[in-house]
């Protein structure tokens, strides 16, 4: 007979796989648990330094009015990618669900696309022109008014696209 004070340590048989703890236990001190968990998820998803691009504390952050070239994977099985270049008209900072909207004019039709910053399908983000360069100073956080004024920010996009394509061709030759 065993007494109540005696403890027995259970060891599972070798055929049973017991998972090993992957992440340390969060230390929560007077903070909201949800905030701590979302910060940890952002740290895991930030594989190539994307957080610094959109951080409010970074002086070289991407701001509305910047011209970006975003390369996305078409599917996880294949290595085919697609690119989209446009002006950042809005940034939505919501932790793991941070996203940004790019706008461009394609064949005389305005096209907008929203990208999730921490999506695994997002391959790369390249800044072609920072905000405030070449007479394009914007004083708003959301540039939705550019939908009504297409000539204001989209004139230089064609030349930037041609320069980017020339750089790709030169890189493939080397």
C-alpha positions as CSV (number, residue, x, y, z in Angstrom):
1,X,0.0,0.0,0.0
2,X,1.1,3.5,-0.8
3,X,0.6,6.5,1.4
4,X,-0.8,9.9,0.3
5,X,2.6,11.6,0.8
6,X,4.4,9.2,-1.6
7,X,4.7,10.5,-5.2
8,X,5.3,8.3,-8.2
9,X,7.1,9.7,-11.3
10,X,5.5,8.5,-14.5
11,X,7.8,7.8,-17.4
12,X,6.1,7.0,-20.7
13,X,7.2,4.1,-22.8
14,X,9.6,4.7,-25.7
15,X,6.9,4.2,-28.3
16,X,5.1,7.4,-27.2
17,X,6.5,10.6,-28.5
18,X,6.3,13.4,-25.8
19,X,6.6,16.9,-27.3
20,X,9.5,19.0,-26.1
21,X,8.8,22.6,-25.1
22,X,9.6,24.9,-28.0
23,X,9.1,28.3,-26.6
24,X,9.8,29.6,-23.1
25,X,6.9,30.3,-20.8
26,X,6.1,34.1,-21.1
27,X,6.8,36.1,-18.1
28,X,3.7,38.2,-17.5
29,X,4.0,41.0,-15.0
30,X,1.2,43.5,-14.8
31,X,0.6,43.2,-18.6
32,X,-2.3,42.1,-20.6
33,X,-1.7,38.4,-21.5
34,X,-3.1,38.9,-25.1
35,X,-0.6,41.7,-25.7
36,X,2.3,39.4,-24.6
37,X,1.1,36.6,-26.8
38,X,0.7,38.8,-29.9
39,X,4.2,40.3,-29.3
40,X,5.6,36.8,-29.3
41,X,3.8,35.9,-32.5
42,X,5.2,39.0,-34.2
43,X,8.7,38.0,-33.1
44,X,8.2,34.6,-34.6
45,X,6.8,35.9,-37.9
46,X,9.5,38.6,-38.3
47,X,11.9,36.4,-40.2
48,X,13.6,39.1,-42.4
49,X,13.2,42.3,-40.4
50,X,9.8,43.4,-41.8
51,X,8.8,44.9,-38.4
52,X,11.5,47.6,-38.6
53,X,10.2,48.7,-42.0
54,X,6.8,49.6,-40.6
55,X,7.7,50.4,-36.9
56,X,6.6,53.8,-35.7
57,X,9.9,54.2,-33.7
58,X,12.2,53.7,-36.8
59,X,13.1,57.0,-38.4
60,X,13.6,55.3,-41.7
61,X,10.2,53.6,-41.7
62,X,8.0,53.3,-44.7
63,X,5.4,56.1,-44.7
64,X,2.3,56.8,-46.9
65,X,3.5,58.1,-50.2
66,X,6.4,55.8,-50.6
67,X,6.7,53.7,-53.7
68,X,7.2,50.0,-53.0
69,X,7.8,46.9,-55.1
70,X,6.2,43.8,-53.4
71,X,7.0,40.3,-54.6
72,X,4.6,37.6,-53.6
73,X,4.6,33.8,-54.1
74,X,1.7,32.5,-56.2
75,X,1.6,29.1,-54.4
76,X,3.7,27.4,-51.7
77,X,4.3,24.4,-54.0
78,X,5.8,26.3,-56.9
79,X,8.5,29.0,-56.9
80,X,6.5,31.3,-59.2
81,X,6.2,34.8,-58.0
82,X,4.3,37.9,-59.0
83,X,5.2,41.5,-58.4
84,X,3.2,44.6,-57.7
85,X,4.5,48.2,-57.6
86,X,2.5,51.0,-56.2
87,X,2.2,54.0,-53.9
88,X,1.5,53.3,-50.2
89,X,-1.8,54.9,-49.5
90,X,-2.5,53.4,-46.1
91,X,-0.8,51.4,-43.3
92,X,-2.8,49.6,-40.7
93,X,-0.7,48.6,-37.7
94,X,-2.5,45.9,-35.7
95,X,0.2,43.6,-34.4
96,X,0.3,40.3,-36.3
97,X,-2.4,41.6,-38.6
98,X,-0.4,44.6,-39.8
99,X,-1.2,45.4,-43.4
100,X,-0.6,48.1,-46.1
101,X,-2.4,49.1,-49.2
102,X,-0.6,49.9,-52.5
103,X,-2.2,51.7,-55.4
104,X,-1.2,52.0,-59.0
105,X,-2.7,52.8,-62.3
106,X,-2.6,49.8,-64.7
107,X,-4.0,50.3,-68.3
108,X,-5.8,53.5,-67.2
109,X,-7.6,51.7,-64.4
110,X,-6.8,52.3,-60.7
111,X,-5.7,49.1,-59.0
112,X,-5.3,48.7,-55.2
113,X,-3.9,45.8,-53.4
114,X,-3.7,45.1,-49.7
115,X,-0.8,43.0,-48.4
116,X,-0.6,41.4,-45.0
117,X,2.9,42.2,-43.6
118,X,3.6,38.9,-41.9
119,X,2.0,36.6,-44.5
120,X,4.2,33.7,-45.5
121,X,3.3,34.3,-49.1
122,X,5.0,37.7,-49.1
123,X,8.5,37.1,-50.4
124,X,10.1,40.6,-50.4
125,X,9.4,44.3,-50.0
126,X,11.6,46.8,-51.8
127,X,11.5,50.6,-51.4
128,X,11.9,52.2,-54.8
129,X,11.3,55.8,-53.6
130,X,10.8,56.9,-50.0
131,X,8.0,59.2,-49.1
132,X,8.7,62.9,-49.5
133,X,11.1,62.5,-52.4
134,X,10.7,64.4,-55.8
135,X,8.0,66.9,-55.0
136,X,5.7,64.3,-53.5
137,X,5.3,65.5,-49.9
138,X,2.1,64.2,-48.3
139,X,0.8,65.5,-45.0
140,X,-1.8,62.8,-44.3
141,X,-1.6,59.3,-42.7
142,X,-4.1,57.9,-45.2
143,X,-3.9,59.0,-48.8
144,X,-7.3,57.8,-50.0
145,X,-7.8,61.2,-51.8
146,X,-5.3,60.0,-54.4
147,X,-8.2,57.8,-55.8
148,X,-9.7,61.1,-57.1
149,X,-6.4,62.7,-58.1
150,X,-4.6,60.0,-60.2
151,X,-2.0,62.4,-61.7
152,X,-0.6,63.5,-58.3
153,X,1.6,60.6,-57.4
154,X,1.5,58.1,-60.2
155,X,3.5,59.9,-62.9
156,X,6.9,58.8,-61.8
157,X,5.9,55.1,-61.4
158,X,6.5,54.2,-65.0
159,X,10.1,55.4,-65.0
160,X,10.7,53.6,-61.7
161,X,9.3,50.4,-63.1
162,X,11.6,50.6,-66.2
163,X,14.6,51.2,-63.9
164,X,13.8,48.2,-61.8
165,X,13.4,45.9,-64.8
166,X,16.7,47.1,-66.2
167,X,18.4,46.3,-62.9
168,X,16.9,42.8,-62.9
169,X,18.2,42.2,-66.4
170,X,21.7,43.4,-65.4
171,X,21.7,41.2,-62.3
172,X,20.8,38.1,-64.4
173,X,23.7,38.8,-66.8
174,X,26.2,39.0,-63.9
